[in-house]
Amino acid sequence: MSEFAKKHDDVFSQIDSKGVINKKTRLLMVLATSLSSAYQPLTQYLFKNARGLGISQQELDETVALVNAVETSRMKFLLDTIAKGQGQQECIS
């Protein structure tokens, strides 16, 4: 087992565990989570090894697009919240 795999054993054991969600979906969920949290080492590992893990380029592209959509929505919400807060501050002053 590589040093990287040892450090992330908890993640990989969850991916390999038996459950209702299949392994490929678990991998894509981990990838989406690592992308959205900007966890570069795990993201790079998953991208580098995607083919060997059974993930197609199309699935990678869709996962990245979904994460991007969520992040864009989050930023719009944040900016809207800030703008509303600043407007309220101007009315109070």
Chimera marker file (.cmm) of the C-alpha trace (Angstrom):
<marker_set name="trace">
<marker id="1" x="0.000" y="0.000" z="0.000" r="1" g="1" b="0" radius="0.5"/>
<marker id="2" x="1.382" y="3.413" z="-0.972" r="1" g="1" b="0" radius="0.5"/>
<marker id="3" x="2.018" y="6.125" z="1.605" r="1" g="1" b="0" radius="0.5"/>
<marker id="4" x="-0.780" y="8.147" z="0.042" r="1" g="1" b="0" radius="0.5"/>
<marker id="5" x="-3.214" y="5.235" z="0.353" r="1" g="1" b="0" radius="0.5"/>
<marker id="6" x="-2.212" y="4.712" z="3.991" r="1" g="1" b="0" radius="0.5"/>
<marker id="7" x="-2.939" y="8.360" z="4.805" r="1" g="1" b="0" radius="0.5"/>
<marker id="8" x="-6.329" y="8.106" z="3.140" r="1" g="1" b="0" radius="0.5"/>
<marker id="9" x="-7.256" y="4.606" z="4.254" r="1" g="1" b="0" radius="0.5"/>
<marker id="10" x="-10.505" y="5.817" z="5.823" r="1" g="1" b="0" radius="0.5"/>
<marker id="11" x="-11.616" y="7.285" z="2.479" r="1" g="1" b="0" radius="0.5"/>
<marker id="12" x="-10.670" y="4.230" z="0.449" r="1" g="1" b="0" radius="0.5"/>
<marker id="13" x="-12.251" y="1.844" z="2.950" r="1" g="1" b="0" radius="0.5"/>
<marker id="14" x="-15.529" y="3.772" z="2.621" r="1" g="1" b="0" radius="0.5"/>
<marker id="15" x="-15.302" y="3.563" z="-1.161" r="1" g="1" b="0" radius="0.5"/>
<marker id="16" x="-14.715" y="-0.190" z="-0.985" r="1" g="1" b="0" radius="0.5"/>
<marker id="17" x="-17.370" y="-0.887" z="1.638" r="1" g="1" b="0" radius="0.5"/>
<marker id="18" x="-20.529" y="-2.728" z="0.693" r="1" g="1" b="0" radius="0.5"/>
<marker id="19" x="-23.702" y="-0.742" z="0.690" r="1" g="1" b="0" radius="0.5"/>
<marker id="20" x="-26.598" y="0.494" z="-1.385" r="1" g="1" b="0" radius="0.5"/>
<marker id="21" x="-24.413" y="2.920" z="-3.379" r="1" g="1" b="0" radius="0.5"/>
<marker id="22" x="-22.168" y="1.230" z="-5.951" r="1" g="1" b="0" radius="0.5"/>
<marker id="23" x="-18.399" y="1.725" z="-5.973" r="1" g="1" b="0" radius="0.5"/>
<marker id="24" x="-18.274" y="3.980" z="-9.044" r="1" g="1" b="0" radius="0.5"/>
<marker id="25" x="-20.870" y="6.320" z="-7.550" r="1" g="1" b="0" radius="0.5"/>
<marker id="26" x="-18.946" y="6.373" z="-4.270" r="1" g="1" b="0" radius="0.5"/>
<marker id="27" x="-15.786" y="7.296" z="-6.181" r="1" g="1" b="0" radius="0.5"/>
<marker id="28" x="-17.562" y="10.118" z="-7.994" r="1" g="1" b="0" radius="0.5"/>
<marker id="29" x="-18.982" y="11.378" z="-4.691" r="1" g="1" b="0" radius="0.5"/>
<marker id="30" x="-15.495" y="11.417" z="-3.178" r="1" g="1" b="0" radius="0.5"/>
<marker id="31" x="-14.176" y="13.207" z="-6.250" r="1" g="1" b="0" radius="0.5"/>
<marker id="32" x="-16.932" y="15.822" z="-6.052" r="1" g="1" b="0" radius="0.5"/>
<marker id="33" x="-16.274" y="16.339" z="-2.361" r="1" g="1" b="0" radius="0.5"/>
<marker id="34" x="-12.523" y="16.648" z="-2.856" r="1" g="1" b="0" radius="0.5"/>
<marker id="35" x="-13.083" y="19.120" z="-5.704" r="1" g="1" b="0" radius="0.5"/>
<marker id="36" x="-15.516" y="21.283" z="-3.760" r="1" g="1" b="0" radius="0.5"/>
<marker id="37" x="-13.284" y="21.323" z="-0.697" r="1" g="1" b="0" radius="0.5"/>
<marker id="38" x="-10.214" y="22.060" z="-2.861" r="1" g="1" b="0" radius="0.5"/>
<marker id="39" x="-8.394" y="19.042" z="-1.435" r="1" g="1" b="0" radius="0.5"/>
<marker id="40" x="-5.744" y="18.907" z="-4.114" r="1" g="1" b="0" radius="0.5"/>
<marker id="41" x="-3.859" y="15.689" z="-3.206" r="1" g="1" b="0" radius="0.5"/>
<marker id="42" x="-6.956" y="13.495" z="-3.264" r="1" g="1" b="0" radius="0.5"/>
<marker id="43" x="-8.398" y="15.248" z="-6.314" r="1" g="1" b="0" radius="0.5"/>
<marker id="44" x="-5.152" y="14.762" z="-8.246" r="1" g="1" b="0" radius="0.5"/>
<marker id="45" x="-4.965" y="11.113" z="-7.233" r="1" g="1" b="0" radius="0.5"/>
<marker id="46" x="-8.532" y="10.423" z="-8.326" r="1" g="1" b="0" radius="0.5"/>
<marker id="47" x="-8.090" y="12.223" z="-11.652" r="1" g="1" b="0" radius="0.5"/>
<marker id="48" x="-4.780" y="10.478" z="-12.319" r="1" g="1" b="0" radius="0.5"/>
<marker id="49" x="-6.236" y="7.050" z="-11.533" r="1" g="1" b="0" radius="0.5"/>
<marker id="50" x="-9.783" y="7.562" z="-12.809" r="1" g="1" b="0" radius="0.5"/>
<marker id="51" x="-9.544" y="5.158" z="-15.741" r="1" g="1" b="0" radius="0.5"/>
<marker id="52" x="-8.116" y="2.403" z="-13.562" r="1" g="1" b="0" radius="0.5"/>
<marker id="53" x="-10.895" y="3.022" z="-11.054" r="1" g="1" b="0" radius="0.5"/>
<marker id="54" x="-13.531" y="2.580" z="-13.751" r="1" g="1" b="0" radius="0.5"/>
<marker id="55" x="-14.417" y="6.249" z="-14.262" r="1" g="1" b="0" radius="0.5"/>
<marker id="56" x="-14.804" y="7.494" z="-17.839" r="1" g="1" b="0" radius="0.5"/>
<marker id="57" x="-13.814" y="10.940" z="-19.114" r="1" g="1" b="0" radius="0.5"/>
<marker id="58" x="-17.503" y="11.745" z="-19.584" r="1" g="1" b="0" radius="0.5"/>
<marker id="59" x="-18.211" y="10.902" z="-15.947" r="1" g="1" b="0" radius="0.5"/>
<marker id="60" x="-15.287" y="13.085" z="-14.847" r="1" g="1" b="0" radius="0.5"/>
<marker id="61" x="-16.553" y="15.961" z="-16.987" r="1" g="1" b="0" radius="0.5"/>
<marker id="62" x="-20.091" y="15.659" z="-15.598" r="1" g="1" b="0" radius="0.5"/>
<marker id="63" x="-18.807" y="15.513" z="-12.029" r="1" g="1" b="0" radius="0.5"/>
<marker id="64" x="-16.704" y="18.639" z="-12.552" r="1" g="1" b="0" radius="0.5"/>
<marker id="65" x="-19.685" y="20.407" z="-14.162" r="1" g="1" b="0" radius="0.5"/>
<marker id="66" x="-21.926" y="19.539" z="-11.196" r="1" g="1" b="0" radius="0.5"/>
<marker id="67" x="-19.358" y="20.763" z="-8.682" r="1" g="1" b="0" radius="0.5"/>
<marker id="68" x="-18.902" y="23.935" z="-10.713" r="1" g="1" b="0" radius="0.5"/>
<marker id="69" x="-22.668" y="24.540" z="-10.761" r="1" g="1" b="0" radius="0.5"/>
<marker id="70" x="-22.904" y="24.143" z="-6.985" r="1" g="1" b="0" radius="0.5"/>
<marker id="71" x="-19.905" y="26.416" z="-6.412" r="1" g="1" b="0" radius="0.5"/>
<marker id="72" x="-21.317" y="29.052" z="-8.784" r="1" g="1" b="0" radius="0.5"/>
<marker id="73" x="-24.650" y="28.926" z="-6.975" r="1" g="1" b="0" radius="0.5"/>
<marker id="74" x="-22.879" y="29.203" z="-3.611" r="1" g="1" b="0" radius="0.5"/>
<marker id="75" x="-20.939" y="32.271" z="-4.765" r="1" g="1" b="0" radius="0.5"/>
<marker id="76" x="-24.076" y="33.941" z="-6.141" r="1" g="1" b="0" radius="0.5"/>
<marker id="77" x="-25.832" y="33.339" z="-2.829" r="1" g="1" b="0" radius="0.5"/>
<marker id="78" x="-22.847" y="34.689" z="-0.899" r="1" g="1" b="0" radius="0.5"/>
<marker id="79" x="-22.597" y="37.815" z="-3.047" r="1" g="1" b="0" radius="0.5"/>
<marker id="80" x="-26.349" y="38.373" z="-2.795" r="1" g="1" b="0" radius="0.5"/>
<marker id="81" x="-26.186" y="38.004" z="0.987" r="1" g="1" b="0" radius="0.5"/>
<marker id="82" x="-23.306" y="40.469" z="1.195" r="1" g="1" b="0" radius="0.5"/>
<marker id="83" x="-25.086" y="42.956" z="-1.059" r="1" g="1" b="0" radius="0.5"/>
<marker id="84" x="-28.242" y="42.763" z="1.040" r="1" g="1" b="0" radius="0.5"/>
<marker id="85" x="-26.210" y="43.198" z="4.212" r="1" g="1" b="0" radius="0.5"/>
<marker id="86" x="-24.428" y="46.258" z="2.833" r="1" g="1" b="0" radius="0.5"/>
<marker id="87" x="-27.741" y="47.750" z="1.748" r="1" g="1" b="0" radius="0.5"/>
<marker id="88" x="-29.098" y="47.319" z="5.241" r="1" g="1" b="0" radius="0.5"/>
<marker id="89" x="-25.991" y="48.930" z="6.732" r="1" g="1" b="0" radius="0.5"/>
<marker id="90" x="-26.386" y="51.980" z="4.453" r="1" g="1" b="0" radius="0.5"/>
<marker id="91" x="-30.018" y="52.394" z="5.564" r="1" g="1" b="0" radius="0.5"/>
<marker id="92" x="-29.025" y="52.227" z="9.235" r="1" g="1" b="0" radius="0.5"/>
<marker id="93" x="-26.198" y="54.779" z="8.981" r="1" g="1" b="0" radius="0.5"/>
<link id1="1" id2="2" r="1" g="1" b="0" radius="0.2"/>
<link id1="2" id2="3" r="1" g="1" b="0" radius="0.2"/>
<link id1="3" id2="4" r="1" g="1" b="0" radius="0.2"/>
<link id1="4" id2="5" r="1" g="1" b="0" radius="0.2"/>
<link id1="5" id2="6" r="1" g="1" b="0" radius="0.2"/>
<link id1="6" id2="7" r="1" g="1" b="0" radius="0.2"/>
<link id1="7" id2="8" r="1" g="1" b="0" radius="0.2"/>
<link id1="8" id2="9" r="1" g="1" b="0" radius="0.2"/>
<link id1="9" id2="10" r="1" g="1" b="0" radius="0.2"/>
<link id1="10" id2="11" r="1" g="1" b="0" radius="0.2"/>
<link id1="11" id2="12" r="1" g="1" b="0" radius="0.2"/>
<link id1="12" id2="13" r="1" g="1" b="0" radius="0.2"/>
<link id1="13" id2="14" r="1" g="1" b="0" radius="0.2"/>
<link id1="14" id2="15" r="1" g="1" b="0" radius="0.2"/>
<link id1="15" id2="16" r="1" g="1" b="0" radius="0.2"/>
<link id1="16" id2="17" r="1" g="1" b="0" radius="0.2"/>
<link id1="17" id2="18" r="1" g="1" b="0" radius="0.2"/>
<link id1="18" id2="19" r="1" g="1" b="0" radius="0.2"/>
<link id1="19" id2="20" r="1" g="1" b="0" radius="0.2"/>
<link id1="20" id2="21" r="1" g="1" b="0" radius="0.2"/>
<link id1="21" id2="22" r="1" g="1" b="0" radius="0.2"/>
<link id1="22" id2="23" r="1" g="1" b="0" radius="0.2"/>
<link id1="23" id2="24" r="1" g="1" b="0" radius="0.2"/>
<link id1="24" id2="25" r="1" g="1" b="0" radius="0.2"/>
<link id1="25" id2="26" r="1" g="1" b="0" radius="0.2"/>
<link id1="26" id2="27" r="1" g="1" b="0" radius="0.2"/>
<link id1="27" id2="28" r="1" g="1" b="0" radius="0.2"/>
<link id1="28" id2="29" r="1" g="1" b="0" radius="0.2"/>
<link id1="29" id2="30" r="1" g="1" b="0" radius="0.2"/>
<link id1="30" id2="31" r="1" g="1" b="0" radius="0.2"/>
<link id1="31" id2="32" r="1" g="1" b="0" radius="0.2"/>
<link id1="32" id2="33" r="1" g="1" b="0" radius="0.2"/>
<link id1="33" id2="34" r="1" g="1" b="0" radius="0.2"/>
<link id1="34" id2="35" r="1" g="1" b="0" radius="0.2"/>
<link id1="35" id2="36" r="1" g="1" b="0" radius="0.2"/>
<link id1="36" id2="37" r="1" g="1" b="0" radius="0.2"/>
<link id1="37" id2="38" r="1" g="1" b="0" radius="0.2"/>
<link id1="38" id2="39" r="1" g="1" b="0" radius="0.2"/>
<link id1="39" id2="40" r="1" g="1" b="0" radius="0.2"/>
<link id1="40" id2="41" r="1" g="1" b="0" radius="0.2"/>
<link id1="41" id2="42" r="1" g="1" b="0" radius="0.2"/>
<link id1="42" id2="43" r="1" g="1" b="0" radius="0.2"/>
<link id1="43" id2="44" r="1" g="1" b="0" radius="0.2"/>
<link id1="44" id2="45" r="1" g="1" b="0" radius="0.2"/>
<link id1="45" id2="46" r="1" g="1" b="0" radius="0.2"/>
<link id1="46" id2="47" r="1" g="1" b="0" radius="0.2"/>
<link id1="47" id2="48" r="1" g="1" b="0" radius="0.2"/>
<link id1="48" id2="49" r="1" g="1" b="0" radius="0.2"/>
<link id1="49" id2="50" r="1" g="1" b="0" radius="0.2"/>
<link id1="50" id2="51" r="1" g="1" b="0" radius="0.2"/>
<link id1="51" id2="52" r="1" g="1" b="0" radius="0.2"/>
<link id1="52" id2="53" r="1" g="1" b="0" radius="0.2"/>
<link id1="53" id2="54" r="1" g="1" b="0" radius="0.2"/>
<link id1="54" id2="55" r="1" g="1" b="0" radius="0.2"/>
<link id1="55" id2="56" r="1" g="1" b="0" radius="0.2"/>
<link id1="56" id2="57" r="1" g="1" b="0" radius="0.2"/>
<link id1="57" id2="58" r="1" g="1" b="0" radius="0.2"/>
<link id1="58" id2="59" r="1" g="1" b="0" radius="0.2"/>
<link id1="59" id2="60" r="1" g="1" b="0" radius="0.2"/>
<link id1="60" id2="61" r="1" g="1" b="0" radius="0.2"/>
<link id1="61" id2="62" r="1" g="1" b="0" radius="0.2"/>
<link id1="62" id2="63" r="1" g="1" b="0" radius="0.2"/>
<link id1="63" id2="64" r="1" g="1" b="0" radius="0.2"/>
<link id1="64" id2="65" r="1" g="1" b="0" radius="0.2"/>
<link id1="65" id2="66" r="1" g="1" b="0" radius="0.2"/>
<link id1="66" id2="67" r="1" g="1" b="0" radius="0.2"/>
<link id1="67" id2="68" r="1" g="1" b="0" radius="0.2"/>
<link id1="68" id2="69" r="1" g="1" b="0" radius="0.2"/>
<link id1="69" id2="70" r="1" g="1" b="0" radius="0.2"/>
<link id1="70" id2="71" r="1" g="1" b="0" radius="0.2"/>
<link id1="71" id2="72" r="1" g="1" b="0" radius="0.2"/>
<link id1="72" id2="73" r="1" g="1" b="0" radius="0.2"/>
<link id1="73" id2="74" r="1" g="1" b="0" radius="0.2"/>
<link id1="74" id2="75" r="1" g="1" b="0" radius="0.2"/>
<link id1="75" id2="76" r="1" g="1" b="0" radius="0.2"/>
<link id1="76" id2="77" r="1" g="1" b="0" radius="0.2"/>
<link id1="77" id2="78" r="1" g="1" b="0" radius="0.2"/>
<link id1="78" id2="79" r="1" g="1" b="0" radius="0.2"/>
<link id1="79" id2="80" r="1" g="1" b="0" radius="0.2"/>
<link id1="80" id2="81" r="1" g="1" b="0" radius="0.2"/>
<link id1="81" id2="82" r="1" g="1" b="0" radius="0.2"/>
<link id1="82" id2="83" r="1" g="1" b="0" radius="0.2"/>
<link id1="83" id2="84" r="1" g="1" b="0" radius="0.2"/>
<link id1="84" id2="85" r="1" g="1" b="0" radius="0.2"/>
<link id1="85" id2="86" r="1" g="1" b="0" radius="0.2"/>
<link id1="86" id2="87" r="1" g="1" b="0" radius="0.2"/>
<link id1="87" id2="88" r="1" g="1" b="0" radius="0.2"/>
<link id1="88" id2="89" r="1" g="1" b="0" radius="0.2"/>
<link id1="89" id2="90" r="1" g="1" b="0" radius="0.2"/>
<link id1="90" id2="91" r="1" g="1" b="0" radius="0.2"/>
<link id1="91" id2="92" r="1" g="1" b="0" radius="0.2"/>
<link id1="92" id2="93" r="1" g="1" b="0" radius="0.2"/>
</marker_set>
